[in-house]
Amino acid sequence: MEIQNKLGLTSEFALRKTLEQADRYPLERLKEVYHKLLEADLSIKTGKYGAELTLSILVAELC
């Protein structure tokens, strides 16, 4: 229940599916993805690249 509350999930089904998905990704991959998300956020907020281009690059890097 604690995890469910922290994630803001209201159903047991959503919690179960979330936990199943979490088991599929190693911690290092999650850190890499999080870092890329931060880079994309910074690029958009500083005006380095437009939002559409930044998100296109992000998707390409994550696939």
PQR file of N, CA, C, O and H, with PARSE charges and radii, in Angstrom:
ATOM      1  N   MET A   1       0.811  -1.192   0.000 -0.4000 1.5000
ATOM      2  CA  MET A   1       0.000   0.000   0.000 -0.0000 2.0000
ATOM      3  C   MET A   1       0.858   1.261   0.000  0.5500 1.7000
ATOM      4  O   MET A   1       0.483   2.263  -0.609 -0.5500 1.4000
ATOM      5  N   GLU A   2       2.003   1.221   0.676 -0.4000 1.5000
ATOM      6  CA  GLU A   2       2.854   2.403   0.747 -0.0000 2.0000
ATOM      7  C   GLU A   2       3.348   2.802  -0.641  0.5500 1.7000
ATOM      8  O   GLU A   2       3.329   3.982  -0.992 -0.5500 1.4000
ATOM      9  H   GLU A   2       2.308   0.406   1.170  0.4000 1.0000
ATOM     10  N   ILE A   3       3.791   1.823  -1.433 -0.4000 1.5000
ATOM     11  CA  ILE A   3       4.258   2.120  -2.789 -0.0000 2.0000
ATOM     12  C   ILE A   3       3.110   2.682  -3.610  0.5500 1.7000
ATOM     13  O   ILE A   3       3.280   3.657  -4.342 -0.5500 1.4000
ATOM     14  H   ILE A   3       3.807   0.865  -1.149  0.4000 1.0000
ATOM     15  N   GLN A   4       1.957   2.074  -3.490 -0.4000 1.5000
ATOM     16  CA  GLN A   4       0.785   2.517  -4.238 -0.0000 2.0000
ATOM     17  C   GLN A   4       0.460   3.971  -3.913  0.5500 1.7000
ATOM     18  O   GLN A   4       0.174   4.755  -4.818 -0.5500 1.4000
ATOM     19  H   GLN A   4       1.819   1.282  -2.896  0.4000 1.0000
ATOM     20  N   ASN A   5       0.499   4.334  -2.652 -0.4000 1.5000
ATOM     21  CA  ASN A   5       0.207   5.709  -2.244 -0.0000 2.0000
ATOM     22  C   ASN A   5       1.266   6.679  -2.747  0.5500 1.7000
ATOM     23  O   ASN A   5       0.935   7.764  -3.226 -0.5500 1.4000
ATOM     24  H   ASN A   5       0.731   3.697  -1.917  0.4000 1.0000
ATOM     25  N   LYS A   6       2.539   6.300  -2.643 -0.4000 1.5000
ATOM     26  CA  LYS A   6       3.620   7.186  -3.090 -0.0000 2.0000
ATOM     27  C   LYS A   6       3.562   7.439  -4.590  0.5500 1.7000
ATOM     28  O   LYS A   6       3.901   8.528  -5.055 -0.5500 1.4000
ATOM     29  H   LYS A   6       2.809   5.419  -2.255  0.4000 1.0000
ATOM     30  N   LEU A   7       3.129   6.429  -5.349 -0.4000 1.5000
ATOM     31  CA  LEU A   7       3.020   6.584  -6.795 -0.0000 2.0000
ATOM     32  C   LEU A   7       1.707   7.238  -7.211  0.5500 1.7000
ATOM     33  O   LEU A   7       1.525   7.595  -8.374 -0.5500 1.4000
ATOM     34  H   LEU A   7       2.854   5.545  -4.971  0.4000 1.0000
ATOM     35  N   GLY A   8       0.810   7.389  -6.271 -0.4000 1.5000
ATOM     36  CA  GLY A   8      -0.480   8.005  -6.575 -0.0000 2.0000
ATOM     37  C   GLY A   8      -1.394   7.098  -7.387  0.5500 1.7000
ATOM     38  O   GLY A   8      -2.256   7.579  -8.122 -0.5500 1.4000
ATOM     39  H   GLY A   8       0.958   7.099  -5.325  0.4000 1.0000
ATOM     40  N   LEU A   9      -1.210   5.800  -7.259 -0.4000 1.5000
ATOM     41  CA  LEU A   9      -2.042   4.847  -7.993 -0.0000 2.0000
ATOM     42  C   LEU A   9      -3.270   4.509  -7.158  0.5500 1.7000
ATOM     43  O   LEU A   9      -3.175   4.272  -5.954 -0.5500 1.4000
ATOM     44  H   LEU A   9      -0.510   5.409  -6.662  0.4000 1.0000
ATOM     45  N   THR A  10      -4.415   4.491  -7.814 -0.4000 1.5000
ATOM     46  CA  THR A  10      -5.656   4.268  -7.078 -0.0000 2.0000
ATOM     47  C   THR A  10      -6.178   2.839  -7.182  0.5500 1.7000
ATOM     48  O   THR A  10      -7.071   2.450  -6.429 -0.5500 1.4000
ATOM     49  H   THR A  10      -4.492   4.684  -8.792  0.4000 1.0000
ATOM     50  N   SER A  11      -5.630   2.055  -8.108 -0.4000 1.5000
ATOM     51  CA  SER A  11      -6.144   0.688  -8.245 -0.0000 2.0000
ATOM     52  C   SER A  11      -5.036  -0.340  -8.059  0.5500 1.7000
ATOM     53  O   SER A  11      -3.866  -0.078  -8.336 -0.5500 1.4000
ATOM     54  H   SER A  11      -4.904   2.371  -8.720  0.4000 1.0000
ATOM     55  N   GLU A  12      -5.431  -1.501  -7.589 -0.4000 1.5000
ATOM     56  CA  GLU A  12      -4.493  -2.612  -7.419 -0.0000 2.0000
ATOM     57  C   GLU A  12      -3.956  -3.062  -8.775  0.5500 1.7000
ATOM     58  O   GLU A  12      -2.789  -3.434  -8.897 -0.5500 1.4000
ATOM     59  H   GLU A  12      -6.382  -1.714  -7.364  0.4000 1.0000
ATOM     60  N   PHE A  13      -4.815  -3.025  -9.789 -0.4000 1.5000
ATOM     61  CA  PHE A  13      -4.401  -3.418 -11.136 -0.0000 2.0000
ATOM     62  C   PHE A  13      -3.265  -2.529 -11.626  0.5500 1.7000
ATOM     63  O   PHE A  13      -2.266  -3.030 -12.143 -0.5500 1.4000
ATOM     64  H   PHE A  13      -5.763  -2.723  -9.690  0.4000 1.0000
ATOM     65  N   ALA A  14      -3.407  -1.225 -11.471 -0.4000 1.5000
ATOM     66  CA  ALA A  14      -2.366  -0.293 -11.909 -0.0000 2.0000
ATOM     67  C   ALA A  14      -1.064  -0.533 -11.151  0.5500 1.7000
ATOM     68  O   ALA A  14       0.016  -0.475 -11.738 -0.5500 1.4000
ATOM     69  H   ALA A  14      -4.219  -0.818 -11.051  0.4000 1.0000
ATOM     70  N   LEU A  15      -1.161  -0.797  -9.873 -0.4000 1.5000
ATOM     71  CA  LEU A  15       0.032  -1.080  -9.074 -0.0000 2.0000
ATOM     72  C   LEU A  15       0.711  -2.355  -9.559  0.5500 1.7000
ATOM     73  O   LEU A  15       1.930  -2.382  -9.725 -0.5500 1.4000
ATOM     74  H   LEU A  15      -2.038  -0.844  -9.396  0.4000 1.0000
ATOM     75  N   ARG A  16      -0.054  -3.393  -9.784 -0.4000 1.5000
ATOM     76  CA  ARG A  16       0.503  -4.668 -10.236 -0.0000 2.0000
ATOM     77  C   ARG A  16       1.208  -4.505 -11.581  0.5500 1.7000
ATOM     78  O   ARG A  16       2.313  -5.014 -11.767 -0.5500 1.4000
ATOM     79  H   ARG A  16      -1.045  -3.371  -9.649  0.4000 1.0000
ATOM     80  N   LYS A  17       0.583  -3.806 -12.508 -0.4000 1.5000
ATOM     81  CA  LYS A  17       1.180  -3.582 -13.827 -0.0000 2.0000
ATOM     82  C   LYS A  17       2.445  -2.731 -13.720  0.5500 1.7000
ATOM     83  O   LYS A  17       3.428  -2.993 -14.413 -0.5500 1.4000
ATOM     84  H   LYS A  17      -0.314  -3.392 -12.357  0.4000 1.0000
ATOM     85  N   THR A  18       2.424  -1.731 -12.869 -0.4000 1.5000
ATOM     86  CA  THR A  18       3.595  -0.876 -12.671 -0.0000 2.0000
ATOM     87  C   THR A  18       4.764  -1.678 -12.128  0.5500 1.7000
ATOM     88  O   THR A  18       5.892  -1.527 -12.598 -0.5500 1.4000
ATOM     89  H   THR A  18       1.625  -1.519 -12.306  0.4000 1.0000
ATOM     90  N   LEU A  19       4.509  -2.522 -11.154 -0.4000 1.5000
ATOM     91  CA  LEU A  19       5.570  -3.348 -10.571 -0.0000 2.0000
ATOM     92  C   LEU A  19       6.110  -4.364 -11.575  0.5500 1.7000
ATOM     93  O   LEU A  19       7.308  -4.644 -11.592 -0.5500 1.4000
ATOM     94  H   LEU A  19       3.593  -2.645 -10.773  0.4000 1.0000
ATOM     95  N   GLU A  20       5.231  -4.913 -12.408 -0.4000 1.5000
ATOM     96  CA  GLU A  20       5.680  -5.840 -13.448 -0.0000 2.0000
ATOM     97  C   GLU A  20       6.617  -5.133 -14.420  0.5500 1.7000
ATOM     98  O   GLU A  20       7.649  -5.683 -14.804 -0.5500 1.4000
ATOM     99  H   GLU A  20       4.257  -4.685 -12.394  0.4000 1.0000
ATOM    100  N   GLN A  21       6.258  -3.923 -14.814 -0.4000 1.5000
ATOM    101  CA  GLN A  21       7.095  -3.155 -15.740 -0.0000 2.0000
ATOM    102  C   GLN A  21       8.422  -2.777 -15.095  0.5500 1.7000
ATOM    103  O   GLN A  21       9.463  -2.822 -15.751 -0.5500 1.4000
ATOM    104  H   GLN A  21       5.420  -3.477 -14.502  0.4000 1.0000
ATOM    105  N   ALA A  22       8.396  -2.413 -13.845 -0.4000 1.5000
ATOM    106  CA  ALA A  22       9.616  -1.993 -13.145 -0.0000 2.0000
ATOM    107  C   ALA A  22      10.634  -3.125 -13.087  0.5500 1.7000
ATOM    108  O   ALA A  22      11.839  -2.879 -13.135 -0.5500 1.4000
ATOM    109  H   ALA A  22       7.550  -2.376 -13.312  0.4000 1.0000
ATOM    110  N   ASP A  23      10.163  -4.348 -12.985 -0.4000 1.5000
ATOM    111  CA  ASP A  23      11.066  -5.500 -12.927 -0.0000 2.0000
ATOM    112  C   ASP A  23      11.790  -5.745 -14.245  0.5500 1.7000
ATOM    113  O   ASP A  23      12.796  -6.454 -14.273 -0.5500 1.4000
ATOM    114  H   ASP A  23       9.184  -4.548 -12.946  0.4000 1.0000
ATOM    115  N   ARG A  24      11.301  -5.177 -15.320 -0.4000 1.5000
ATOM    116  CA  ARG A  24      11.883  -5.425 -16.644 -0.0000 2.0000
ATOM    117  C   ARG A  24      13.070  -4.528 -16.969  0.5500 1.7000
ATOM    118  O   ARG A  24      13.774  -4.764 -17.951 -0.5500 1.4000
ATOM    119  H   ARG A  24      10.484  -4.601 -15.298  0.4000 1.0000
ATOM    120  N   TYR A  25      13.296  -3.511 -16.161 -0.4000 1.5000
ATOM    121  CA  TYR A  25      14.358  -2.555 -16.457 -0.0000 2.0000
ATOM    122  C   TYR A  25      15.397  -2.531 -15.347  0.5500 1.7000
ATOM    123  O   TYR A  25      15.066  -2.310 -14.183 -0.5500 1.4000
ATOM    124  H   TYR A  25      12.724  -3.319 -15.363  0.4000 1.0000
ATOM    125  N   PRO A  26      16.660  -2.762 -15.711 -0.5600 1.5000
ATOM    126  CA  PRO A  26      17.721  -2.675 -14.700  0.2800 2.0000
ATOM    127  C   PRO A  26      17.881  -1.230 -14.219  0.5500 1.7000
ATOM    128  O   PRO A  26      17.564  -0.287 -14.943 -0.5500 1.4000
ATOM    129  N   LEU A  27      18.364  -1.076 -13.019 -0.4000 1.5000
ATOM    130  CA  LEU A  27      18.537   0.249 -12.432 -0.0000 2.0000
ATOM    131  C   LEU A  27      19.412   1.144 -13.302  0.5500 1.7000
ATOM    132  O   LEU A  27      19.124   2.334 -13.435 -0.5500 1.4000
ATOM    133  H   LEU A  27      18.621  -1.843 -12.431  0.4000 1.0000
ATOM    134  N   GLU A  28      20.461   0.610 -13.891 -0.4000 1.5000
ATOM    135  CA  GLU A  28      21.350   1.421 -14.734 -0.0000 2.0000
ATOM    136  C   GLU A  28      20.611   1.989 -15.938  0.5500 1.7000
ATOM    137  O   GLU A  28      20.850   3.133 -16.324 -0.5500 1.4000
ATOM    138  H   GLU A  28      20.695  -0.357 -13.783  0.4000 1.0000
ATOM    139  N   ARG A  29      19.716   1.205 -16.537 -0.4000 1.5000
ATOM    140  CA  ARG A  29      18.938   1.692 -17.684 -0.0000 2.0000
ATOM    141  C   ARG A  29      17.995   2.803 -17.234  0.5500 1.7000
ATOM    142  O   ARG A  29      17.837   3.801 -17.938 -0.5500 1.4000
ATOM    143  H   ARG A  29      19.522   0.276 -16.223  0.4000 1.0000
ATOM    144  N   LEU A  30      17.379   2.646 -16.092 -0.4000 1.5000
ATOM    145  CA  LEU A  30      16.488   3.682 -15.577 -0.0000 2.0000
ATOM    146  C   LEU A  30      17.251   4.971 -15.304  0.5500 1.7000
ATOM    147  O   LEU A  30      16.743   6.061 -15.569 -0.5500 1.4000
ATOM    148  H   LEU A  30      17.508   1.835 -15.520  0.4000 1.0000
ATOM    149  N   LYS A  31      18.464   4.858 -14.779 -0.4000 1.5000
ATOM    150  CA  LYS A  31      19.294   6.045 -14.542 -0.0000 2.0000
ATOM    151  C   LYS A  31      19.636   6.731 -15.858  0.5500 1.7000
ATOM    152  O   LYS A  31      19.605   7.958 -15.950 -0.5500 1.4000
ATOM    153  H   LYS A  31      18.877   3.973 -14.564  0.4000 1.0000
ATOM    154  N   GLU A  32      19.964   5.938 -16.877 -0.4000 1.5000
ATOM    155  CA  GLU A  32      20.293   6.483 -18.196 -0.0000 2.0000
ATOM    156  C   GLU A  32      19.098   7.236 -18.784  0.5500 1.7000
ATOM    157  O   GLU A  32      19.245   8.347 -19.293 -0.5500 1.4000
ATOM    158  H   GLU A  32      19.990   4.941 -16.803  0.4000 1.0000
ATOM    159  N   VAL A  33      17.930   6.631 -18.712 -0.4000 1.5000
ATOM    160  CA  VAL A  33      16.721   7.264 -19.241 -0.0000 2.0000
ATOM    161  C   VAL A  33      16.419   8.551 -18.479  0.5500 1.7000
ATOM    162  O   VAL A  33      16.083   9.567 -19.087 -0.5500 1.4000
ATOM    163  H   VAL A  33      17.810   5.729 -18.299  0.4000 1.0000
ATOM    164  N   TYR A  34      16.535   8.513 -17.166 -0.4000 1.5000
ATOM    165  CA  TYR A  34      16.275   9.698 -16.347 -0.0000 2.0000
ATOM    166  C   TYR A  34      17.240  10.822 -16.715  0.5500 1.7000
ATOM    167  O   TYR A  34      16.835  11.981 -16.801 -0.5500 1.4000
ATOM    168  H   TYR A  34      16.807   7.687 -16.672  0.4000 1.0000
ATOM    169  N   HIS A  35      18.506  10.493 -16.931 -0.4000 1.5000
ATOM    170  CA  HIS A  35      19.505  11.490 -17.314 -0.0000 2.0000
ATOM    171  C   HIS A  35      19.140  12.118 -18.660  0.5500 1.7000
ATOM    172  O   HIS A  35      19.246  13.333 -18.826 -0.5500 1.4000
ATOM    173  H   HIS A  35      18.836   9.551 -16.861  0.4000 1.0000
ATOM    174  N   LYS A  36      18.715  11.302 -19.612 -0.4000 1.5000
ATOM    175  CA  LYS A  36      18.323  11.819 -20.923 -0.0000 2.0000
ATOM    176  C   LYS A  36      17.088  12.717 -20.808  0.5500 1.7000
ATOM    177  O   LYS A  36      16.984  13.723 -21.508 -0.5500 1.4000
ATOM    178  H   LYS A  36      18.629  10.315 -19.477  0.4000 1.0000
ATOM    179  N   LEU A  37      16.161  12.355 -19.932 -0.4000 1.5000
ATOM    180  CA  LEU A  37      14.987  13.205 -19.706 -0.0000 2.0000
ATOM    181  C   LEU A  37      15.394  14.559 -19.132  0.5500 1.7000
ATOM    182  O   LEU A  37      14.854  15.592 -19.528 -0.5500 1.4000
ATOM    183  H   LEU A  37      16.245  11.537 -19.363  0.4000 1.0000
ATOM    184  N   LEU A  38      16.337  14.554 -18.207 -0.4000 1.5000
ATOM    185  CA  LEU A  38      16.827  15.814 -17.639 -0.0000 2.0000
ATOM    186  C   LEU A  38      17.515  16.666 -18.696  0.5500 1.7000
ATOM    187  O   LEU A  38      17.324  17.881 -18.735 -0.5500 1.4000
ATOM    188  H   LEU A  38      16.775  13.715 -17.885  0.4000 1.0000
ATOM    189  N   GLU A  39      18.314  16.038 -19.553 -0.4000 1.5000
ATOM    190  CA  GLU A  39      18.978  16.763 -20.634 -0.0000 2.0000
ATOM    191  C   GLU A  39      17.952  17.386 -21.582  0.5500 1.7000
ATOM    192  O   GLU A  39      18.099  18.535 -21.998 -0.5500 1.4000
ATOM    193  H   GLU A  39      18.469  15.050 -19.522  0.4000 1.0000
ATOM    194  N   ALA A  40      16.924  16.627 -21.915 -0.4000 1.5000
ATOM    195  CA  ALA A  40      15.882  17.131 -22.805 -0.0000 2.0000
ATOM    196  C   ALA A  40      15.158  18.309 -22.166  0.5500 1.7000
ATOM    197  O   ALA A  40      14.900  19.316 -22.825 -0.5500 1.4000
ATOM    198  H   ALA A  40      16.805  15.693 -21.577  0.4000 1.0000
ATOM    199  N   ASP A  41      14.834  18.185 -20.901 -0.4000 1.5000
ATOM    200  CA  ASP A  41      14.160  19.260 -20.174 -0.0000 2.0000
ATOM    201  C   ASP A  41      15.004  20.533 -20.190  0.5500 1.7000
ATOM    202  O   ASP A  41      14.492  21.624 -20.439 -0.5500 1.4000
ATOM    203  H   ASP A  41      15.044  17.368 -20.365  0.4000 1.0000
ATOM    204  N   LEU A  42      16.280  20.384 -19.925 -0.4000 1.5000
ATOM    205  CA  LEU A  42      17.182  21.530 -19.913 -0.0000 2.0000
ATOM    206  C   LEU A  42      17.297  22.156 -21.302  0.5500 1.7000
ATOM    207  O   LEU A  42      17.307  23.380 -21.430 -0.5500 1.4000
ATOM    208  H   LEU A  42      16.695  19.497 -19.723  0.4000 1.0000
ATOM    209  N   SER A  43      17.382  21.334 -22.330 -0.4000 1.5000
ATOM    210  CA  SER A  43      17.476  21.845 -23.698 -0.0000 2.0000
ATOM    211  C   SER A  43      16.258  22.677 -24.075  0.5500 1.7000
ATOM    212  O   SER A  43      16.380  23.716 -24.723 -0.5500 1.4000
ATOM    213  H   SER A  43      17.374  20.340 -22.226  0.4000 1.0000
ATOM    214  N   ILE A  44      15.097  22.217 -23.667 -0.4000 1.5000
ATOM    215  CA  ILE A  44      13.867  22.954 -23.973 -0.0000 2.0000
ATOM    216  C   ILE A  44      13.800  24.244 -23.167  0.5500 1.7000
ATOM    217  O   ILE A  44      13.503  25.306 -23.715 -0.5500 1.4000
ATOM    218  H   ILE A  44      14.998  21.373 -23.140  0.4000 1.0000
ATOM    219  N   LYS A  45      14.072  24.157 -21.880 -0.4000 1.5000
ATOM    220  CA  LYS A  45      13.936  25.327 -21.004 -0.0000 2.0000
ATOM    221  C   LYS A  45      14.962  26.415 -21.280  0.5500 1.7000
ATOM    222  O   LYS A  45      14.687  27.594 -21.054 -0.5500 1.4000
ATOM    223  H   LYS A  45      14.313  23.294 -21.435  0.4000 1.0000
ATOM    224  N   THR A  46      16.144  26.037 -21.767 -0.4000 1.5000
ATOM    225  CA  THR A  46      17.168  27.042 -22.068 -0.0000 2.0000
ATOM    226  C   THR A  46      17.073  27.543 -23.501  0.5500 1.7000
ATOM    227  O   THR A  46      17.779  28.474 -23.888 -0.5500 1.4000
ATOM    228  H   THR A  46      16.368  25.080 -21.951  0.4000 1.0000
ATOM    229  N   GLY A  47      16.204  26.926 -24.283 -0.4000 1.5000
ATOM    230  CA  GLY A  47      16.045  27.340 -25.669 -0.0000 2.0000
ATOM    231  C   GLY A  47      17.127  26.807 -26.590  0.5500 1.7000
ATOM    232  O   GLY A  47      17.252  27.266 -27.725 -0.5500 1.4000
ATOM    233  H   GLY A  47      15.631  26.169 -23.969  0.4000 1.0000
ATOM    234  N   LYS A  48      17.900  25.857 -26.124 -0.4000 1.5000
ATOM    235  CA  LYS A  48      18.961  25.278 -26.950 -0.0000 2.0000
ATOM    236  C   LYS A  48      18.363  24.669 -28.213  0.5500 1.7000
ATOM    237  O   LYS A  48      18.877  24.870 -29.313 -0.5500 1.4000
ATOM    238  H   LYS A  48      17.798  25.485 -25.201  0.4000 1.0000
ATOM    239  N   TYR A  49      17.276  23.926 -28.047 -0.4000 1.5000
ATOM    240  CA  TYR A  49      16.542  23.338 -29.166 -0.0000 2.0000
ATOM    241  C   TYR A  49      15.054  23.515 -28.895  0.5500 1.7000
ATOM    242  O   TYR A  49      14.637  23.672 -27.747 -0.5500 1.4000
ATOM    243  H   TYR A  49      16.858  23.762 -27.154  0.4000 1.0000
ATOM    244  N   GLY A  50      14.267  23.489 -29.948 -0.4000 1.5000
ATOM    245  CA  GLY A  50      12.826  23.556 -29.792 -0.0000 2.0000
ATOM    246  C   GLY A  50      12.295  22.278 -29.169  0.5500 1.7000
ATOM    247  O   GLY A  50      12.956  21.239 -29.182 -0.5500 1.4000
ATOM    248  H   GLY A  50      14.606  23.362 -30.880  0.4000 1.0000
ATOM    249  N   ALA A  51      11.103  22.370 -28.630 -0.4000 1.5000
ATOM    250  CA  ALA A  51      10.508  21.225 -27.941 -0.0000 2.0000
ATOM    251  C   ALA A  51      10.314  20.037 -28.873  0.5500 1.7000
ATOM    252  O   ALA A  51      10.618  18.903 -28.502 -0.5500 1.4000
ATOM    253  H   ALA A  51      10.566  23.214 -28.620  0.4000 1.0000
ATOM    254  N   GLU A  52       9.815  20.283 -30.068 -0.4000 1.5000
ATOM    255  CA  GLU A  52       9.545  19.178 -30.993 -0.0000 2.0000
ATOM    256  C   GLU A  52      10.834  18.456 -31.380  0.5500 1.7000
ATOM    257  O   GLU A  52      10.881  17.226 -31.385 -0.5500 1.4000
ATOM    258  H   GLU A  52       9.567  21.204 -30.369  0.4000 1.0000
ATOM    259  N   LEU A  53      11.877  19.218 -31.703 -0.4000 1.5000
ATOM    260  CA  LEU A  53      13.156  18.607 -32.066 -0.0000 2.0000
ATOM    261  C   LEU A  53      13.746  17.848 -30.882  0.5500 1.7000
ATOM    262  O   LEU A  53      14.232  16.727 -31.034 -0.5500 1.4000
ATOM    263  H   LEU A  53      11.839  20.217 -31.699  0.4000 1.0000
ATOM    264  N   THR A  54      13.701  18.459 -29.716 -0.4000 1.5000
ATOM    265  CA  THR A  54      14.247  17.819 -28.519 -0.0000 2.0000
ATOM    266  C   THR A  54      13.551  16.494 -28.236  0.5500 1.7000
ATOM    267  O   THR A  54      14.207  15.495 -27.942 -0.5500 1.4000
ATOM    268  H   THR A  54      13.306  19.369 -29.593  0.4000 1.0000
ATOM    269  N   LEU A  55      12.242  16.485 -28.323 -0.4000 1.5000
ATOM    270  CA  LEU A  55      11.504  15.247 -28.054 -0.0000 2.0000
ATOM    271  C   LEU A  55      11.746  14.198 -29.128  0.5500 1.7000
ATOM    272  O   LEU A  55      11.773  13.003 -28.831 -0.5500 1.4000
ATOM    273  H   LEU A  55      11.709  17.296 -28.562  0.4000 1.0000
ATOM    274  N   SER A  56      11.923  14.630 -30.375 -0.4000 1.5000
ATOM    275  CA  SER A  56      12.246  13.683 -31.447 -0.0000 2.0000
ATOM    276  C   SER A  56      13.597  13.024 -31.198  0.5500 1.7000
ATOM    277  O   SER A  56      13.750  11.814 -31.370 -0.5500 1.4000
ATOM    278  H   SER A  56      11.901  15.600 -30.616  0.4000 1.0000
ATOM    279  N   ILE A  57      14.567  13.823 -30.795 -0.4000 1.5000
ATOM    280  CA  ILE A  57      15.895  13.293 -30.478 -0.0000 2.0000
ATOM    281  C   ILE A  57      15.808  12.338 -29.290  0.5500 1.7000
ATOM    282  O   ILE A  57      16.406  11.262 -29.308 -0.5500 1.4000
ATOM    283  H   ILE A  57      14.443  14.806 -30.655  0.4000 1.0000
ATOM    284  N   LEU A  58      15.070  12.728 -28.270 -0.4000 1.5000
ATOM    285  CA  LEU A  58      14.919  11.892 -27.077 -0.0000 2.0000
ATOM    286  C   LEU A  58      14.327  10.533 -27.431  0.5500 1.7000
ATOM    287  O   LEU A  58      14.833   9.499 -26.998 -0.5500 1.4000
ATOM    288  H   LEU A  58      14.584  13.602 -28.255  0.4000 1.0000
ATOM    289  N   VAL A  59      13.272  10.536 -28.206 -0.4000 1.5000
ATOM    290  CA  VAL A  59      12.633   9.273 -28.592 -0.0000 2.0000
ATOM    291  C   VAL A  59      13.608   8.410 -29.387  0.5500 1.7000
ATOM    292  O   VAL A  59      13.690   7.202 -29.165 -0.5500 1.4000
ATOM    293  H   VAL A  59      12.860  11.377 -28.558  0.4000 1.0000
ATOM    294  N   ALA A  60      14.344   9.021 -30.307 -0.4000 1.5000
ATOM    295  CA  ALA A  60      15.318   8.266 -31.101 -0.0000 2.0000
ATOM    296  C   ALA A  60      16.402   7.657 -30.210  0.5500 1.7000
ATOM    297  O   ALA A  60      16.819   6.519 -30.429 -0.5500 1.4000
ATOM    298  H   ALA A  60      14.278  10.003 -30.486  0.4000 1.0000
ATOM    299  N   GLU A  61      16.853   8.402 -29.221 -0.4000 1.5000
ATOM    300  CA  GLU A  61      17.891   7.898 -28.320 -0.0000 2.0000
ATOM    301  C   GLU A  61      17.385   6.777 -27.419  0.5500 1.7000
ATOM    302  O   GLU A  61      18.147   5.882 -27.054 -0.5500 1.4000
ATOM    303  H   GLU A  61      16.514   9.326 -29.043  0.4000 1.0000
ATOM    304  N   LEU A  62      16.122   6.821 -27.064 -0.4000 1.5000
ATOM    305  CA  LEU A  62      15.574   5.828 -26.144 -0.0000 2.0000
ATOM    306  C   LEU A  62      15.125   4.543 -26.837  0.5500 1.7000
ATOM    307  O   LEU A  62      14.921   3.518 -26.186 -0.5500 1.4000
ATOM    308  H   LEU A  62      15.503   7.548 -27.361  0.4000 1.0000
ATOM    309  N   CYS A  63      14.974   4.601 -28.141 -0.4000 1.5000
ATOM    310  CA  CYS A  63      14.523   3.395 -28.872 -0.0000 2.0000
ATOM    311  C   CYS A  63      15.671   2.527 -29.316  0.5500 1.7000
ATOM    312  O   CYS A  63      15.454   1.487 -29.937 -0.5500 1.4000
ATOM    313  H   CYS A  63      15.139   5.433 -28.670  0.4000 1.0000
TER
END
